[in-house]
């Protein structure tokens, strides 16, 4: 082989290796990093104060017999801002209402748990919820509950929204539930439980706001992209569209259901609804593409 041919072969090989190296990139689209996997943050999670919303819901349900003028909101004082005797009375009334109106909690995201923890740290009366057992959609949510000191009664073995709804119906007969949820949901869990005549109080615990990212943040061609929620997928598409060279991994069926036909052409659902399982799948796919 002549020098020019050898040089061309060497450069072509290097370019091929560089191209294959780029093919191996795994990108996690998530609100928080995970291990050493490059993470693309496409949305911002905001935890909302739960006390005013819960107070309002208990009043509306008739479980809390207190005048709305003393309800904590943006224009009226919280129990902590009232005179001591009134504050003690308001807190006691709320704790009693929680005990009487809520038997269990439903959590479909670790962010609902974090929002509850944040509000508990500010309002002692909400710590009455610590005594309630929780139903979790998957192991990630269950782990967050256990770390917060909340007992987990049931973890969905499927980790999928539609299955979780049916699993709850059989387990919540004769029980009253508090559902801490995102502002926008696609599972229809609230309507499914209502149709099954399960007493349900639902509180919006957090919002997910898409970020506007520069085009330079777009993952390179041939990336394996992991999506952990439908909202993350939608925010990704709004920013970058979809490259047909990508491989998509959905953490569960609800996330997969949000995928467009273009994204589904080369896509997978994680065997388990955990980040660990997603990353393991991504690495196995990366290994199979190596030459």
N, C-alpha and C positions, 0 to 999 in steps of 0.2 A: 504494500500500500504506500503510495507516494505521500510526501509531506503534506501537500494541500488536501489530499483526500483524508489523511489521518486527522488533520486539523479540523476539517469539516465534520468528520465523524465524532471527534471529541466534543466539539461545540454543540452538535445536534444531540449527543448523549446528555450533556449538561443541561441543555434546554429541556429535554424530555424529563430528566430527573427533577428539575425545578418545577416543571408543570405538574408532575405526579406528586411532588411535595405539597404544592398548592392544593391539589385535589384532596389531600388528607385533612384539611382544616375542619375542625369541629367548632361550631359556634352555638352557644346557648343564648336563646332569647328569653330573658328573665329579668325580674326586678332586682334580684340580688345575685352576686357571683356564687359559683359552686366549684370548689377545689381550684385546680389550675386550668380549667376550661375557659377559653376566652368568652366573655359574656357581653352581649349587646343589650343595653337597657333602652327599651323603646317606649316605656311608659312610666309614670310616676304614681305610686300608691299613696293615698292620703287617708289616714285613719280619722274617723269622725267621732265626736263626743257622743257617747251612748246614753248618758243619763237623761237629757231632755227628751230624746225619742222614746226611750223606754217608759219614762214617766207619762208621756202623752198616750202611748199605746195602752198602758194600764188604766189610765183614766177612761179612754174610749171603750175599753172592754168592760168597764164597771168594776174592775178588781180593786181600783184605788179610789176611795171615797174622799176626795180632797178637792177643794176649789181650784179651778184652772189658774186663778190669779196667782197662786203660790207655786205654779209649775215652773221648774228651772228652764229658762230659755234665754235668748239674747237680750230681752228687755226686762226680765224679772230676776230677782236674786236666786242663787242656788241655796240649798239648805245651809251650806257653810256660811253664807252671807247674812242669814237671818239671825235674830236674837237667839241666844243659846236654847231657851225653852222651846221656841218654835222650830229651831233646827233639829233638836232631838226628836220632836214630835213628827216632823216631816220625814226624817230618816227612818224612824220606827215604822211609820205608815208604809213607806216604800218597801222596806224589808219584809213586812207582813204581806204586802201585795205580791211581791216576788215569790214568797213561799206558797201563797195560795193559788197563784195563777200560772206558775211555771213548774213543770215536773222535770223536764229534760231540755237540753240545748241541741241544736243541729248546726254543724259546722261543715262547710264545703270548701274551706280554704284556710291555710295557716294565717292569712291576713286577718280573717275574722277573729282568730284567737289573739293576735297581736293588738287589734283594736280594743278587744275586751280587756286585755291586760293594761293597756294605756289608760282606759277609763277607770278601771279598778284602782289604779295607783292614785287617781285624783279624787275618787269618791268612795268612801268606805262602805256605804250602803250597798254598792254594787257587788261587794265581796260576798253577799248572800248567794250570788250565782256560783261561787266556788263549791257550794254544797250540792249543786246540780250535776248529774251525770250527763255525758255528751255522746252524741252519735257523730261519727266522723266519716267522711267520704273515702278517705284513704290513709295510708300509713304516715304520710307527711303531716297531714292535719292532726292525726292522732298523736304523733310525737310532740307537736307544738302544744297540744292540750296537756299532755303528761308533764312537759317541762314547766307549764304554767301552774301545775298542781291540781288540775281538773281531772276527775276520774272519767275514763272512757268506757262506756257501756258496750258500744258496738262500732266495729270498723268494717266498712263494706269490703267484701273480698274481691269485688270486681273493680271498685274505684271509679265506676262510670255513673254519670248523672241519672240516666233513665233507670238503671238497675237499682241505684240507691233509693230512688223514689219508691219503688215497689217494696224494697226491703224495709223502708220506714213504715209504710202503711200497715204491715203485719205486726210491727213492733210497737207502734204508738197508739194502738186501740185503747181508749179510756185514759189517755195521758195528754197533757197539755205541753206544747213545745214552744221554745223561743228559737227562732231562726235568725242568726246573724249572717248577713249576706252582702254581696256587692251591690252597687247601684244598678248595674245591668247584669242580668242573668239569662241563660239560654236553656237551662234544664227544665224550666216549668215546674220546679219542685213545689213552689207555693200554691199554684193552682191545682196541682195533682193532690196535694194533701188536703186542700180545702174541699175538693170534690169528694174525697174519701171521708169528709166530716171529721178531720183531725183538728182540734182546736189549736190555732197557730197564731203566735205573735211574731211578726217579722220586722226587723230593724236593719236599716242600711248602715253597715258598720264601716265601710270603706269605699273609696272611689278609685278608679283607674283611669288616669288622664294620659292620652298619647303625647309623646314628645316629638318635636320636629328636628330631625337629625340631618347632618350634611351628607351629601351623596358619597363622600369619602369614607363614611362609616359602613357602607354596604359591604357585606361579606364577598370575598372573591369568588369567581366561578368555581363550580364543582365542590362547594362547601357542603358539609352535612350540617343542617340547621335544626336545632332542637327547640320546639315550642312548648311552653308549659301552661298556656292558657289561651282560649280563643281570642281574648283581648290583645294578647301579645302578638298573635298572628296578624290580626287586623291592623295593628299599629305598624308592624313590619311592612305589610303590603302598602299601606298608605305612604310610607317613607320611600320604599325601594322597588315596589312591584315584585314580580317573581321571575327569577332566572331559571330557564328550563334545565340548566346543568346542575341545579341544587338537588340534594336529597333532603326530604323533610321527615322529621320524626315528631310525632304527637305524643304527649305524655299520657293521653287517654282518649276515649271515644268522643267526648264533648269537644275537645280541641281538634280532633281529626274531622269532625263534622263541620267545622268552620273553614276547612281547607277548600280552595277553589279546585276546579277540575285540573287546571294546570299544575297545581301543587300536588295533587293526588297521583299524578302520573308516575312520580318516583317518591313514594312516601311509605312510612311504616308507623304502626302504633306500638308504643313500648309495652312489653309483656306485663310490667308492673307499673303502677302509677307513682313512680318515684324518680327523682333525678338520677339516682345511682343506676337504675335500670335503663334510663334513656341514654346515659353516657356509655354504659356497657354495650348497648345495641349500636350506638354510633361508632364505637371503636371496632366492633366486629365488622361493620360495614366498610369502615376505612381499610381494615386489613384485607378484605376480599377484593378491594380495588387496586391493591398494590400489584405491581408487575415485576 
